[in-house]
Structures are given as structure tokens and as C-alpha cells.
Amino acid sequence: MAIKMGEEEKILERTKMVLEEIAKLDLKPLFELDRELAASPQLRAEFIKDPFSVAEKYGFKMPQNLKDEGFHMHWIDSNNNYYPAEGSAIEQLQKSGTKPWTRVEVRIGTAPGCVAFCGVCKD
């Protein structure tokens, strides 16, 4: 039981660090990016290939330490389709087996749809 608690504490500390880093970000450029992605299939195609590069063109830069933690970006349409695709939520829930994990997700939108960035904190 003590080993599990140590693993859980470690994950919670990583989660806290991630949330502190996210709190420092200027998310305002993502509102404009959301509007543009909703309006432009061509921009969505570019975003699917390299979300971080497209976001940087709009003034948002994901810090390297969050990228290193596995954070990635999506645009989610009004039908809950993810661009680029995320995969099955059920599959994600089963990936860790019995090891502790947390998921941190931020969505920024102007409707319909939203820009999201997310990551899973695990060992």
C-alpha cells in the first residue's frame, strides 16, 4: 500500500507542476485560432499536420516542458470530432492498467467548437 501511495503522490506533484505552468500561459490567442479553424477547412488541414506551428502563427506557444510531459493540441468541432484525432476514451482509460495517472485538459472556444490542449500525467 505504501508503494501505491508514493506513486500517487508523485503523480499529484507532476499534475500540480503542470497546472502551475498552464496558469502562466497567455491563452487569449487561442480564441482567434478557434474562430479561424471553424471557418477554414484549409487551416484545419494544416493544423492536423502540426498543431503547435499553427498555434504559434496565432501567437500561442506551448512551452517545451509541457510538450515534454506529452501535452498536445486539438481542434474539436461541434460534433465532438477531434482534429487531429484523439482516439478512444475507453482505450485511454485502460492504458495505464492499475498505475495512477491524471489527465489535464484546457478548452478555449468561441463556439461552435474549441481549441483544446491536454496531457496525461503518469510515471
C-alpha positions in Angstrom: 0.0 0.0 0.0 2.9 2.4 0.8 4.3 2.0 -2.7 1.0 2.9 -4.3 0.7 6.0 -2.1 4.2 7.1 -3.2 3.3 6.7 -6.8 0.1 8.6 -6.3 1.9 11.4 -4.6 4.4 11.6 -7.4 1.6 11.9 -10.0 -0.1 14.6 -8.0 3.1 16.6 -7.7 3.6 16.4 -11.5 -0.1 17.4 -12.0 0.4 20.4 -9.7 3.5 21.4 -11.7 1.6 21.1 -15.0 -1.3 23.2 -13.6 1.2 25.9 -12.4 2.8 26.0 -15.9 -0.6 26.3 -17.6 -1.6 29.2 -15.3 1.3 31.2 -16.7 0.2 30.8 -20.4 -1.5 33.6 -22.4 -4.5 31.7 -23.8 -6.1 34.7 -25.5 -4.7 34.0 -29.0 -6.5 30.6 -28.9 -9.9 32.4 -29.2 -8.9 33.7 -32.6 -7.4 30.4 -33.6 -10.7 28.7 -32.8 -12.6 31.1 -34.9 -10.2 30.6 -37.9 -10.2 26.8 -37.6 -14.0 26.8 -37.5 -14.1 28.9 -40.7 -11.3 27.4 -42.7 -11.0 23.7 -43.8 -7.6 24.5 -45.3 -6.3 25.8 -41.9 -7.8 22.7 -40.2 -5.8 20.5 -42.6 -2.6 22.4 -41.8 -3.4 22.3 -38.0 -3.9 18.5 -38.2 -0.3 18.1 -39.6 1.3 20.4 -37.0 -1.0 22.0 -34.3 1.9 23.7 -32.5 3.2 25.5 -35.6 -0.3 26.8 -36.5 -0.9 27.9 -32.9 2.4 29.8 -32.9 1.3 31.7 -36.0 -1.6 33.0 -33.9 0.6 33.9 -31.0 0.4 30.9 -28.7 3.5 29.0 -27.9 3.3 25.7 -25.9 6.3 25.6 -23.5 8.8 22.8 -24.1 8.3 21.4 -20.6 4.6 20.8 -21.3 5.4 19.2 -24.6 7.9 17.0 -22.8 5.0 16.0 -20.4 3.1 14.8 -23.5 0.8 17.8 -24.0 -0.7 18.1 -27.4 -3.4 20.1 -29.1 -6.7 19.5 -30.9 -9.5 21.5 -32.5 -12.8 19.9 -31.6 -15.8 20.6 -33.8 -19.5 20.9 -32.7 -20.0 17.2 -33.3 -17.1 16.3 -30.9 -14.7 15.3 -33.7 -11.1 15.8 -32.8 -8.6 17.3 -35.2 -6.1 15.6 -35.1 -7.9 12.5 -33.9 -7.5 11.6 -30.2 -8.5 8.0 -30.1 -10.9 6.2 -27.9 -11.6 7.5 -24.4 -12.1 3.9 -23.2 -8.8 2.9 -24.7 -7.1 5.8 -22.9 -8.7 4.8 -19.6 -7.3 1.3 -19.9 -3.8 2.2 -21.0 -2.3 2.6 -17.5 -3.6 -0.7 -16.2 -3.7 -0.1 -12.4 -1.0 2.6 -12.2 -2.1 6.0 -11.0 -2.5 8.9 -13.6 -4.2 12.2 -14.0 -5.4 14.0 -17.2 -5.3 17.8 -17.5 -7.3 19.4 -20.3 -8.0 23.0 -21.2 -10.6 24.0 -23.8 -10.8 27.5 -25.3 -13.6 28.3 -27.6 -15.9 30.8 -29.3 -18.5 28.3 -30.4 -19.0 26.2 -32.4 -16.0 24.1 -31.5 -13.0 24.8 -29.4 -9.2 24.5 -29.3 -8.0 22.1 -26.6 -4.7 21.1 -25.2 -4.3 18.1 -23.0 -1.9 15.6 -21.5 -1.8 12.7 -19.1 0.5 12.8 -16.1 1.9 9.3 -15.4 5.1 7.7 -14.4 
